[in-house]
Amino acid sequence: MVRRFATLALLGLFAFANASESGVLSSRAQRSFNAGKFAKGYSQLERALLASRKEADLRSEGRVLITLAQVRTISLDLDLADSLLSIVRSDVLDNNSATNLLKSKAALANARGNYGDAAKICSSANQDSVKKADDATQGAFYGECAIAYAGSRRNSDAEESLKLVGKATSKKGGFYAYVAAQMADLNGDSNADSLYKAAEEKSIQGNKPYITATILYKRSQLKSTPAKEAEDLKLRCKNAFELMGLPNNSKRCAE
């Protein structure tokens, strides 16, 4: 499933290999997020953070903080996401987590529309270290970089990052289509909607409610979308986000 639509990486969620209390709680949170139960998942992550501190495990604490920050980013609580990332001890992270931290920082900058800042984060990454991360983490990182480069008009770098997304995940997968659609959207290309539709179909098939609702919102904002269809898309994404417990996202869909 990760290769069809790399949603786990997209949300910053990854398997915690140990059976510690923090690891168990983090795994439960991952399942909650996958099911679109964000309030429940976030509560489980907060408990996982306390458990990691009780365990005095800085590496686990860093992983949980990164995941909390990524959830805050996708729920549009951007200042809180920033504050969470600022307290991560990067010097204790394993390779996967270090790459995920860079991805999280780039994602936050992209969410703020600061594509140039996100591109600088991507350019500063040690590519040898990124290549040692697992496929899902690589795919998520290169996906954010593709969006950052597209948004800052570095089109050749964006295309190169998209190729790396395809290598890490699949060119036929929903995540690849989702990234390509966002690149096209940022560049004002006419094929953005068709790419979003392809990603939407795969997201629905994979039961990824957050991604589906986000795509509906993005499609509603395209200039090529007829007004009546845009209103329908907004209503659908508003209801979906509301049921997921994401009020900021739901409010944005209603605007």
C-alpha positions as CSV (number, residue, x, y, z in Angstrom):
1,M,0.0,0.0,0.0
2,V,2.9,2.4,0.7
3,R,4.0,2.1,-2.9
4,R,0.5,2.8,-4.2
5,F,0.0,5.9,-2.2
6,A,2.7,6.9,0.3
7,T,0.3,8.3,2.8
8,L,2.2,7.1,5.9
9,A,5.2,9.1,4.8
10,L,3.0,12.0,3.7
11,L,1.6,12.3,7.2
12,G,5.0,11.8,8.8
13,L,4.0,8.5,10.4
14,F,6.3,5.6,10.5
15,A,6.6,2.3,12.3
16,F,8.1,2.4,15.8
17,A,10.1,-0.9,15.9
18,N,10.3,-1.2,19.7
19,A,7.6,-2.5,22.1
20,S,8.0,0.4,24.6
21,E,5.0,2.3,25.8
22,S,5.8,5.2,23.5
23,G,6.2,2.8,20.6
24,V,2.9,1.1,21.2
25,L,1.0,4.4,21.6
26,S,2.6,5.8,18.4
27,S,1.6,2.7,16.4
28,R,-2.0,3.1,17.7
29,A,-1.9,6.8,16.7
30,Q,-0.7,5.8,13.2
31,R,-3.7,3.5,12.8
32,S,-6.1,6.3,14.0
33,F,-4.7,8.8,11.5
34,N,-4.9,6.3,8.7
35,A,-8.6,5.9,9.5
36,G,-9.1,9.7,9.5
37,K,-9.5,9.9,13.3
38,F,-7.3,12.9,13.9
39,A,-8.4,13.9,17.4
40,K,-8.0,10.4,18.7
41,G,-4.6,10.0,17.0
42,Y,-3.3,13.3,18.3
43,S,-4.3,12.4,21.8
44,Q,-2.5,9.1,21.5
45,L,0.6,10.9,20.2
46,E,0.6,13.3,23.2
47,R,0.5,10.3,25.5
48,A,3.4,8.8,23.5
49,L,5.4,12.0,24.0
50,L,5.0,11.8,27.7
51,A,5.9,8.1,27.6
52,S,9.1,8.8,25.6
53,R,10.1,11.4,28.2
54,K,9.4,9.0,31.0
55,E,11.6,6.4,29.2
56,A,14.3,9.1,28.8
57,D,14.5,8.1,25.1
58,L,15.5,11.2,23.2
59,R,15.3,9.4,19.8
60,S,11.7,8.3,20.4
61,E,10.9,11.7,21.8
62,G,12.2,13.3,18.6
63,R,10.2,11.0,16.4
64,V,7.0,11.7,18.3
65,L,7.7,15.5,18.2
66,I,8.2,15.4,14.4
67,T,5.0,13.4,13.9
68,L,3.1,15.9,16.2
69,A,4.4,18.7,14.1
70,Q,3.5,17.1,10.8
71,V,-0.1,16.5,12.0
72,R,-0.2,20.2,13.2
73,T,1.0,21.2,9.7
74,I,-1.7,19.3,7.8
75,S,-4.3,20.5,10.3
76,L,-3.2,24.1,9.5
77,D,-1.9,24.9,13.0
78,L,1.3,26.2,11.5
79,D,2.7,28.2,14.4
80,L,2.3,25.2,16.8
81,A,4.0,23.0,14.2
82,D,6.9,25.3,14.1
83,S,7.3,25.4,17.9
84,L,7.3,21.6,18.0
85,L,9.9,21.3,15.3
86,S,12.1,23.8,17.1
87,I,12.6,21.6,20.2
88,V,13.6,18.4,18.3
89,R,17.1,17.3,19.2
90,S,18.4,16.7,15.6
91,D,21.8,15.4,16.9
92,V,20.2,12.2,18.4
93,L,18.0,11.2,15.4
94,D,18.5,8.2,13.3
95,N,18.9,8.6,9.5
96,N,15.2,8.1,8.7
97,S,14.1,10.5,11.4
98,A,16.7,13.1,10.3
99,T,15.3,13.0,6.8
100,N,11.8,13.2,8.1
101,L,12.7,16.3,10.1
102,L,13.9,18.0,6.9
103,K,10.8,16.9,5.2
104,S,8.7,18.3,8.0
105,K,10.4,21.7,7.9
106,A,10.0,21.9,4.1
107,A,6.3,20.9,4.4
108,L,5.8,23.7,6.9
109,A,7.4,26.2,4.7
110,N,5.4,25.0,1.7
111,A,2.2,25.2,3.8
112,R,3.0,28.8,4.5
113,G,3.6,29.5,0.9
114,N,7.3,30.1,1.6
115,Y,8.5,27.9,-1.3
116,G,11.9,29.6,-1.5
117,D,12.6,28.7,2.2
118,A,11.5,25.1,1.6
119,A,13.7,24.9,-1.5
120,K,16.7,26.1,0.6
121,I,16.0,23.3,3.1
122,C,15.9,20.7,0.3
123,S,19.1,22.0,-1.2
124,S,20.9,21.9,2.1
125,A,20.1,18.2,2.6
126,N,22.9,15.6,2.5
127,Q,21.8,13.6,-0.4
128,D,23.8,10.5,0.6
129,S,22.0,10.5,4.0
130,V,18.6,10.9,2.3
131,K,19.3,8.0,0.0
132,K,19.9,5.8,3.0
133,A,16.4,6.5,4.3
134,D,13.6,4.0,3.5
135,D,11.6,4.4,0.4
136,A,8.5,6.0,2.0
137,T,10.6,8.6,3.8
138,Q,12.6,9.4,0.6
139,G,9.4,9.7,-1.4
140,A,7.8,12.1,1.1
141,F,11.0,14.2,1.2
142,Y,11.4,14.4,-2.5
143,G,7.7,15.2,-2.9
144,E,7.9,18.2,-0.7
145,C,11.1,19.3,-2.5
146,A,9.3,19.0,-5.9
147,I,6.5,21.3,-4.6
148,A,9.1,23.7,-3.1
149,Y,11.1,23.9,-6.3
150,A,7.9,24.3,-8.5
151,G,6.7,27.0,-6.2
152,S,10.0,28.9,-6.4
153,R,10.1,28.4,-10.3
154,R,13.1,26.1,-10.2
155,N,11.4,23.8,-12.7
156,S,14.4,21.6,-13.6
157,D,15.0,20.9,-9.9
158,A,11.3,20.2,-9.5
159,E,11.2,17.7,-12.3
160,E,14.3,16.0,-10.9
161,S,12.7,15.7,-7.5
162,L,9.6,14.2,-9.1
163,K,11.7,11.6,-10.8
164,L,13.1,10.7,-7.4
165,V,9.5,10.4,-6.0
166,G,8.8,7.9,-8.8
167,K,11.9,5.9,-8.0
168,A,11.1,5.8,-4.3
169,T,7.4,5.1,-4.6
170,S,5.9,4.4,-8.1
171,K,5.2,6.5,-11.2
172,K,1.8,4.8,-11.4
173,G,1.0,5.5,-7.8
174,G,-1.4,8.1,-6.3
175,F,1.4,9.9,-4.4
176,Y,3.3,10.5,-7.6
177,A,0.1,11.9,-9.3
178,Y,-0.6,14.0,-6.2
179,V,2.8,15.6,-6.3
180,A,2.7,16.1,-10.1
181,A,-0.7,17.7,-9.8
182,Q,0.5,20.2,-7.2
183,M,3.5,21.1,-9.4
184,A,1.1,21.6,-12.3
185,D,-1.2,23.7,-10.1
186,L,1.6,25.9,-9.0
187,N,2.8,26.4,-12.6
188,G,-0.8,27.1,-13.8
189,D,-0.7,24.1,-16.2
190,S,-4.0,23.0,-17.7
191,N,-3.5,19.3,-16.8
192,A,-3.5,19.9,-13.0
193,D,-7.2,18.9,-12.6
194,S,-6.7,15.6,-14.5
195,L,-3.7,14.8,-12.3
196,Y,-5.7,15.6,-9.2
197,K,-8.5,13.4,-10.4
198,A,-6.1,10.5,-10.9
199,A,-4.7,11.0,-7.4
200,E,-8.2,11.3,-6.0
201,E,-9.3,8.0,-7.5
202,K,-6.3,6.2,-6.0
203,S,-6.8,7.9,-2.7
204,I,-10.4,6.8,-2.5
205,Q,-9.4,3.2,-3.5
206,G,-6.8,3.2,-0.7
207,N,-9.2,4.6,1.9
208,K,-7.1,7.7,2.6
209,P,-9.7,10.3,3.7
210,Y,-7.4,13.2,4.5
211,I,-5.7,13.0,1.0
212,T,-9.1,12.7,-0.7
213,A,-10.5,15.8,1.1
214,T,-7.4,17.8,0.4
215,I,-7.6,17.0,-3.3
216,L,-11.2,18.1,-3.4
217,Y,-10.2,21.4,-1.8
218,K,-7.3,22.0,-4.3
219,R,-9.6,21.1,-7.2
220,S,-12.2,23.6,-6.0
221,Q,-9.5,26.4,-6.2
222,L,-8.5,25.8,-9.8
223,K,-9.5,28.6,-12.2
224,S,-10.6,25.9,-14.7
225,T,-13.2,24.4,-12.3
226,P,-16.7,25.6,-13.1
227,A,-18.4,27.6,-10.3
228,K,-21.1,25.0,-9.6
229,E,-18.6,22.1,-9.5
230,A,-16.3,24.1,-7.2
231,E,-19.2,24.7,-4.7
232,D,-19.9,20.9,-4.7
233,L,-16.2,20.1,-4.1
234,K,-16.0,22.6,-1.3
235,L,-19.1,21.1,0.4
236,R,-17.7,17.6,0.1
237,C,-14.3,18.5,1.6
238,K,-15.9,20.7,4.3
239,N,-18.0,17.7,5.5
240,A,-15.1,15.3,5.2
241,F,-12.7,17.4,7.3
242,E,-15.4,18.1,9.8
243,L,-15.9,14.4,10.4
244,M,-12.2,13.9,10.7
245,G,-12.0,16.5,13.5
246,L,-10.0,19.0,11.4
247,P,-11.9,22.3,11.9
248,N,-9.3,24.6,10.3
249,N,-9.4,22.5,7.1
250,S,-13.1,22.4,7.2
251,K,-13.4,26.2,7.6
252,R,-11.0,26.7,4.7
253,C,-13.2,24.6,2.5
254,A,-16.2,26.8,3.4
255,E,-14.5,30.0,2.4
